[in-house]
Amino acid sequence: MSKLTAQERKARDDERFSQRVSERREKGEDVVAYALTTKKAVKFLTKSERRNLNERKAALAEEKKLKEQQELVRIEAAFTEQESE
């Protein structure tokens, strides 16, 4: 079996991801969640799915930022408790 060139490998991978996204869409699965976990699948989403993907990314980033702020507050509270002892 001959080795594939980079271009052939990319075409093969694109075809696979396109097929996987289509299969998930037909089954009624959440293709946006799949695209969030598999970045190569993003380019096979429809416009509305991409909008949904961007909204979810923004929500996840906001959630992460909130958790980081809560963690900082918790650490600061623990630090000030140690100083007051």
Secondary structure, DSSP 8 states (H G I E B T S, - for coil): -----HHHHHHHHHHHHHHHHHHHHHHT--HHHHHHH-GGGGGGS-HHHHHHHHHHHHHHHHHHHHHHHHHHHHHHHHHHHHHH-
